[in-house]
C-alpha cells in the first residue's frame, strides 16, 4: 500500500486527499454531503477514472445518510437526484456512471421498508467497489509483466497511480509491478499540460516509490523515442469503446501517433469498468471541455495575452489502430477488439462475483 490514501470512509464521512495541492502540500478534506462530492469530482480535488468511480459510490452513501426522507419511496427519489448530480460532474470517465448505476441497481433490487438498511447496503457496496479496485489494479500489473523486458524504459502520460485509483494504480501500477518484481525500470514522465498531472503527481509518486524517472514536456516524446531506447508507452483510460478506441487525458493521441511512427508498443491499462461496450467507437465518447483559464493562466498567473481565446478539451480519443494491446484485470486484449473486449468484460464479471462471495 502507498503511504497515502486517495480516499477513505471515516466516521460517516468521505475523506479525500486534495490532489490540487500536490506535490507541495499533502492535505485531506472531509466531505459529508453529496453536493460536496460532486464538486470535488468536478474541480479535480479527486481525479482519475477509478478514483472518481469509488468516490461517487461513497457519494451515494452520503446521499442516503444525509437524506431527510422518512420513507423508502422518498429516499429512492432522493437517491435518483443524487445519481443525476454525480453523473453530471464529469461526463467522460465512464467509471463514474458505472459505479453510480451499480449502486442504484442494487438499491432498486432491495425489498425493504427500512431506509437505514438501504444506507448500509450502499455503504457496503461502496466498500466493495473500493477494494475491488485495489485488487483489479494489482492484477493488471501482473498481467502486463510478460510483455516487459528485464530492463525496461517507459513513457507515461498523465497520472495513473495510487492517486488516480483507490490504491496501487493502473498504467503506473504496471510500472510499479515491474519495479517490485526486479525489473530495471526507468520512466520518462510527460508533464501533461495544462494541469501538469505528470509533473506534479506522477513524479511525486515515483519519488515515493524510489523509481528512477525524468520529466519531459509533452512535445518531447517523439524526440525521446527517436534518440533514446523506449520499450513501451503505458497509459490509462477514461473510457474504451467496443472497437478499442480509447479516451484518455489530452495528449494521449499525439503520444500514440509518435509511438506508432517509432515502432514502440503502446499499451492501455484498462479496468473493465472503463470499457463501454454500448459505444461502437470513439466518436460516440463525450469529451469534456474545461475552462479556458487552465490554458491561458498557470496557478492564477496569466501566461497569454489578455482576452486570448483557448480551446480546452480535457480528453482525446486514440484510434484502436494505434493501440498494441489493452491490459485488463481479466487478461490482455488484442485486436480485433470487438471480439476480445467483450470476452474480457465477461471474464471480469465472474471474477467480481467470486471476489464478492469471498468478502461477504
C-alpha positions, 0 to 999 in steps of 0.5 A, a space after each residue: 500500500 502507498 503511504 497515502 490514501 486517495 480516499 477513505 470512509 471515516 466516521 460517516 464521512 468521505 475523506 479525500 486527499 486534495 490532489 490540487 495541492 500536490 506535490 507541495 502540500 499533502 492535505 485531506 478534506 472531509 466531505 459529508 454531503 453529496 453536493 460536496 462530492 460532486 464538486 470535488 469530482 468536478 474541480 479535480 480535488 479527486 481525479 482519475 477514472 477509478 478514483 472518481 468511480 469509488 468516490 461517487 459510490 461513497 457519494 451515494 452513501 452520503 446521499 442516503 445518510 444525509 437524506 431527510 426522507 422518512 420513507 423508502 419511496 422518498 429516499 429512492 427519489 432522493 437517491 435518483 437526484 443524487 445519481 443525476 448530480 454525480 453523473 453530471 460532474 464529469 461526463 467522460 470517465 465512464 467509471 463514474 456512471 458505472 459505479 453510480 448505476 451499480 449502486 442504484 441497481 442494487 438499491 432498486 433490487 432491495 425489498 425493504 421498508 427500512 431506509 437505514 438498511 438501504 444506507 448500509 447496503 450502499 455503504 457496503 457496496 461502496 466498500 466493495 467497489 473500493 477494494 475491488 479496485 485495489 485488487 483489479 489494479 494489482 492484477 493488471 500489473 501482473 498481467 502486463 509483466 510478460 510483455 516487459 523486458 528485464 530492463 525496461 524504459 517507459 513513457 507515461 502520460 498523465 497520472 495513473 497511480 495510487 492517486 488516480 485509483 483507490 490504491 496501487 494504480 493502473 498504467 503506473 501500477 504496471 510500472 510499479 509491478 515491474 519495479 517490485 518484481 526486479 525489473 530495471 525500470 526507468 520512466 520518462 514522465 510527460 508533464 501533461 499540460 495544462 494541469 501538469 498531472 505528470 509533473 506534479 503527481 506522477 513524479 511525486 509518486 515515483 519519488 515515493 516509490 524510489 523509481 528512477 524517472 525524468 520529466 519531459 514536456 509533452 512535445 518531447 516524446 517523439 524526440 525521446 523515442 527517436 534518440 533514446 531506447 523506449 520499450 513501451 508507452 503505458 497509459 490509462 483510460 477514461 473510457 474504451 469503446 467496443 472497437 478499442 478506441 480509447 479516451 484518455 487525458 489530452 495528449 494521449 493521441 499525439 503520444 500514440 501517433 509518435 509511438 506508432 511512427 517509432 515502432 514502440 508498443 503502446 499499451 492501455 491499462 484498462 479496468 473493465 469498468 472503463 470499457 463501454 461496450 454500448 459505444 461502437 467507437 470513439 466518436 460516440 465518447 463525450 469529451 469534456 471541455 474545461 475552462 479556458 483559464 487552465 490554458 491561458 493562466 498557470 496557478 492564477 498567473 496569466 501566461 497569454 495575452 489578455 482576452 486570448 481565446 483557448 480551446 480546452 478539451 480535457 480528453 482525446 480519443 486514440 484510434 484502436 489502430 494505434 493501440 498494441 494491446 489493452 491490459 485488463 484485470 481479466 487478461 490482455 486484449 488484442 485486436 480485433 477488439 470487438 471480439 476480445 473486449 467483450 470476452 474480457 468484460 465477461 471474464 471480469 464479471 465472474 471474477 467480481 462475483 467470486 471476489 464478492 462471495 469471498 468478502 461477504 
